[in-house]
Amino acid sequence: MPSPVPPEIERWDLGPGESAVLSWALAHPGTEAVLDDLGGRRCAAVLGIPVRGTLGLVLLAKKRGTIAKARPVLDRLRGAGMYLSDSVLDEALKLVGE
């Protein structure tokens, strides 16, 4: 059974996924939460929880050599419904030399 959501997170009226991620991160200091939702990211900032989004994970994987190219991964994510503007995509890819 999942742990109850702490009141300081519950007040944000986030979805169950964001609430669960933030609850876990709050209970485990030093944890970096993976969130794309703006409300969840704002809640994390208020609570001092470090956050990385999907785009950041892909760029980190590229920098570490876990994946050879970031563009195909990001193109697939966009094709699956992830919103990422062309300008943000282009700037992100520049950061990893693509």
Secondary structure, DSSP 8 states (H G I E B T S, - for coil): ------HHHHTT---HHHHHHHHHHHHSTT--EE---HHHHHHHHHHT--EE-HHHHHHHHHHHTSSS-SHHHHHHHHHTT----HHHHHHHHHHTT-
